[in-house]
Amino acid sequence: MGYLKYTPYIYLIFALYFIYEAIVKWNDPDATPWLSVMIAALAIFMFFFRRKYAKKMQDRNNQS
């Protein structure tokens, strides 16, 4: 289960991609970048949430 330590970083990769996509769409007058911005914000939130949850579970396992 060592790979679970690295899975939150996938959310950061998604966030960077959607931030890039939003910047590209920002210059296009026909496109709306807001969906990409919201997905990037959600990915950043999920990164911090998963990291905090993993730390909490690790502390819980160390107490046992």
Sequence and secondary structure as in RCSB ss.txt:
>XXXX:A:sequence
MGYLKYTPYIYLIFALYFIYEAIVKWNDPDATPWLSVMIAALAIFMFFFRRKYAKKMQDRNNQS
>XXXX:A:secstr
 GGGGTTHHHHHHHHHHHHHHHHHHHT TT   HHHHHHHHHHHHHHHHHHHHHHHHHHHHHH 
